[in-house]
């Protein structure tokens, strides 16, 4: 169970960082910014492989009692192939980003085209890594240990996992954007403002999903989903972990988000970055608990 939790959280972080790095403007940021994030994605995916070992939910192809048709096209795609593709493209993206930040060649006229080529190549490769990662993540909702868990359906699980990944990635990338103002004082503050707004929006969406999925859909169910929710709320069973997840992973980032956005709009990048460090810790704790509870209950916690 613990290795599955670790692998799932690392996969979410890799996916989220890859997505927000791809959509971040490279016009004002140095190649080092993209090297850092490409390396982060590569390392997270490699740790997913190492933590999964020869088994675990990351490498299973289908759940107990399922036939191949239940997974559609995913039944014909090996999880190992998807993970290898994500690792290789992320590593290649890091190398391309490093080449885009290499020292100028003897002929200055070659520099713009070289930098532009490798910068574009880096983002394209990272986008391929993101695609492989999200297909792998979404395919996990129909395999063990989630396949045999009571829940409210793979759609809700998939949305929960993706939103968790995007929130995790948004907190990490926004924090690094704020830190990058120490590297380059010429960065426009619009980058930090947009990054903090993305973090705030994802914190809100994550909380709304939990309220709708658990407070309305699961609570209104009279079957196994309702029983699974009762276990989550029971203080003698998973209640402590559930309410800790709600407090640190949902309420705390949501309460912190307006202050982060306000300080960014005030062009106080050091204050905003400090708050984002705190927000990243909240999200990390929250997503670890969410993955643990989701794997136990089958609910999008």
C-alpha positions in Angstrom: 0.0 0.0 0.0 2.7 2.5 1.0 4.7 1.9 -2.2 1.5 2.4 -4.3 0.9 5.7 -2.4 4.4 6.9 -3.1 4.3 5.9 -6.8 1.0 7.5 -7.3 2.0 10.8 -5.7 5.3 11.0 -7.6 3.4 10.3 -10.8 1.0 13.1 -10.0 3.9 15.5 -9.3 5.7 14.6 -12.5 2.5 15.1 -14.5 1.7 18.4 -12.9 5.2 19.8 -13.2 5.3 18.7 -16.9 2.0 20.4 -17.7 2.7 23.7 -16.1 6.2 23.9 -17.5 4.9 23.3 -21.0 2.3 26.1 -20.7 4.8 28.5 -19.0 6.2 31.2 -21.4 9.8 30.6 -22.2 10.3 34.1 -23.7 11.5 35.6 -20.4 12.7 32.6 -18.4 16.2 31.2 -18.8 16.9 27.7 -20.0 17.9 26.8 -16.5 14.3 27.1 -15.4 13.3 24.4 -17.8 16.3 22.2 -17.0 15.3 22.2 -13.4 11.7 21.2 -14.2 12.7 18.6 -16.8 15.1 17.1 -14.3 12.3 17.1 -11.6 9.9 15.3 -13.9 12.6 12.8 -14.9 13.6 12.1 -11.3 10.0 11.7 -10.2 9.2 9.2 -13.0 12.4 7.3 -12.2 11.4 7.0 -8.6 7.9 5.9 -9.7 9.6 3.0 -11.5 11.9 2.2 -8.5 9.2 2.4 -5.9 6.8 0.2 -8.0 9.4 -2.6 -8.3 8.1 -5.7 -10.1 4.5 -5.2 -8.9 2.2 -2.6 -7.6 -0.7 -0.7 -9.1 1.4 1.3 -11.5 2.5 -1.7 -13.5 -0.8 -3.7 -13.5 -2.7 -3.9 -16.7 -6.2 -4.6 -15.5 -8.1 -5.3 -12.3 -9.5 -8.5 -10.9 -12.5 -9.8 -12.9 -12.1 -7.3 -15.7 -11.8 -8.2 -19.3 -9.6 -6.4 -21.8 -12.6 -4.6 -23.4 -13.2 -2.7 -20.1 -10.1 -0.7 -20.6 -10.5 -0.1 -24.3 -7.4 1.0 -26.0 -5.5 1.1 -22.7 -5.7 -2.7 -22.5 -3.2 -2.8 -25.4 -0.8 -0.3 -24.0 1.7 -1.7 -21.5 2.1 0.5 -18.3 5.8 -0.1 -18.4 6.0 1.2 -22.0 4.1 4.3 -21.0 6.4 4.9 -18.0 9.5 4.3 -20.1 8.3 6.7 -22.8 7.6 9.3 -20.1 11.0 8.9 -18.6 12.9 9.0 -21.9 11.1 12.0 -23.2 11.5 13.9 -19.9 15.2 13.2 -19.9 15.5 14.2 -23.5 13.6 17.4 -22.8 16.1 18.2 -20.0 19.0 17.7 -22.3 17.4 20.0 -25.0 16.7 22.7 -22.4 20.3 22.4 -21.3 21.5 22.9 -24.9 19.3 25.9 -25.3 21.1 27.5 -22.3 24.6 26.5 -23.5 27.3 29.2 -24.1 27.1 31.2 -27.3 28.8 29.7 -30.3 31.7 31.5 -32.1 29.2 33.0 -34.6 26.6 35.1 -32.7 24.2 34.9 -35.6 23.6 31.3 -34.9 22.6 31.8 -31.3 18.9 32.9 -31.7 18.0 30.0 -34.0 19.9 27.5 -31.9 18.3 28.6 -28.7 14.8 28.8 -30.3 15.2 25.3 -31.8 16.3 23.6 -28.6 13.8 25.5 -26.4 10.9 24.4 -28.7 12.2 20.9 -28.8 12.4 20.8 -25.0 8.8 21.8 -24.6 7.6 19.4 -27.3 9.4 16.5 -25.6 8.1 17.4 -22.2 4.6 17.5 -23.6 5.0 14.0 -24.9 6.2 13.0 -21.4 3.0 14.7 -20.0 0.8 12.7 -22.4 2.4 9.4 -21.5 2.1 10.3 -17.8 -1.6 11.3 -17.9 -2.6 8.2 -19.9 -0.7 6.0 -17.3 -2.4 7.9 -14.4 -5.9 7.7 -15.8 -5.5 4.0 -16.6 -4.9 3.3 -12.9 -8.5 3.9 -12.0 -9.5 0.5 -13.5 -6.7 -1.6 -12.0 -5.9 -2.9 -8.5 -6.0 -1.7 -5.9 -8.7 0.6 -7.1 -10.6 -1.9 -9.2 -12.0 -3.8 -6.3 -12.7 -0.8 -4.0 -16.2 0.5 -3.5 -16.5 4.0 -5.0 -18.6 6.3 -7.2 -17.0 5.4 -10.5 -13.8 5.8 -12.5 -14.8 9.2 -13.9 -14.7 10.8 -10.4 -11.5 9.0 -9.6 -9.9 10.2 -12.8 -10.9 13.8 -12.2 -9.7 13.7 -8.6 -6.3 12.3 -9.6 -5.8 14.8 -12.4 -6.8 17.8 -10.3 -4.5 16.6 -7.5 -1.6 16.4 -10.1 -2.3 19.9 -11.5 -2.6 21.4 -8.0 0.7 19.8 -6.9 2.5 20.9 -10.1 1.0 24.4 -9.9 2.4 24.9 -6.3 5.8 23.6 -7.3 6.2 25.6 -10.5 4.7 28.8 -9.0 7.2 28.6 -6.1 10.1 28.2 -8.6 8.8 31.1 -10.7 8.9 33.3 -7.6 12.4 32.0 -6.7 13.6 32.8 -10.3 13.3 36.6 -9.6 16.4 36.2 -7.5 18.1 34.9 -10.6 16.8 37.5 -13.1 15.5 40.8 -11.9 14.2 41.6 -15.4 11.3 39.1 -15.3 7.9 40.6 -15.7 5.7 40.2 -12.6 2.9 38.9 -14.8 4.5 35.5 -14.8 4.3 35.2 -11.0 0.8 36.6 -10.9 -0.5 34.1 -13.4 1.3 31.3 -11.6 -0.3 32.2 -8.3 -3.7 32.6 -9.9 -3.4 29.1 -11.3 -2.5 27.8 -7.9 -5.5 29.5 -6.3 -7.9 28.3 -9.0 -6.7 24.7 -8.6 -7.0 24.9 -4.8 -10.6 26.0 -5.3 -11.4 23.3 -7.9 -9.8 20.6 -5.7 -12.0 21.6 -2.8 -15.2 21.9 -4.8 -14.6 18.4 -6.3 -14.2 16.9 -2.8 -17.4 18.6 -1.6 -19.4 17.5 -4.6 -18.0 14.0 -4.9 -18.1 13.2 -1.2 -20.7 15.5 0.2 -23.4 14.9 -2.5 -22.6 11.9 -4.7 -21.0 9.5 -2.2 -23.2 10.6 0.7 -26.3 10.1 -1.3 -25.4 6.6 -2.2 -27.0 3.8 -0.2 -24.5 1.2 -1.5 -20.9 0.5 -1.0 -19.9 4.1 -1.7 -21.9 5.3 1.2 -20.3 2.7 3.5 -16.8 3.6 2.3 -17.6 7.3 3.1 -18.8 6.2 6.6 -15.4 4.5 7.2 -13.6 7.7 6.1 -15.6 9.7 8.6 -15.3 7.2 11.5 -12.8 8.6 14.0 -12.0 5.1 15.1 -11.0 4.1 11.6 -9.8 6.5 8.9 -11.4 9.7 10.4 -8.1 11.1 11.7 -6.4 10.8 8.3 -9.5 12.1 6.4 -9.9 15.2 8.5 -6.2 15.9 8.4 -6.4 15.7 4.7 -9.3 18.1 4.6 -7.5 20.6 7.0 -4.0 20.5 5.5 -4.7 19.6 1.9 -7.9 21.5 1.1 -8.7 24.2 3.7 -5.2 25.4 4.3 -4.2 25.9 0.6 -7.6 27.5 -0.1 -7.2 29.9 2.8 -3.6 30.7 1.8 -4.3 31.2 -1.9 -5.8 34.8 -1.7 -2.8 36.0 0.2 -0.4 34.5 -2.3 -2.2 36.2 -5.2 -2.4 39.5 -3.4 1.3 39.6 -2.6 2.1 38.7 -6.2 0.0 41.5 -7.5 1.7 43.9 -5.1 5.0 42.8 -6.8 6.3 41.4 -3.5 7.9 38.3 -5.0 9.8 37.3 -1.8 6.7 37.3 0.3 4.7 35.4 -2.4 7.5 32.9 -2.8 7.6 32.3 1.0 3.9 31.7 1.1 4.2 29.3 -1.9 6.8 27.3 0.0 4.2 26.9 2.8 1.5 26.1 0.2 3.7 23.4 -1.4 4.1 21.7 2.0 0.3 21.9 2.6 -0.3 20.4 -0.8 2.3 17.7 -0.4 0.8 16.5 2.9 -2.7 16.7 1.5 -2.0 14.8 -1.6 -0.1 12.1 0.3 -3.1 11.6 2.6 -5.5 11.8 -0.4 -3.7 9.1 -2.3 -3.6 6.8 0.8 -7.3 7.3 1.5 -8.3 7.0 -2.2 -6.4 3.7 -2.5 -8.2 2.4 0.6 -11.7 3.6 -0.1 -11.9 4.1 -3.9 -13.3 7.6 -3.4 -11.8 10.8 -4.8 -10.8 12.2 -1.5 
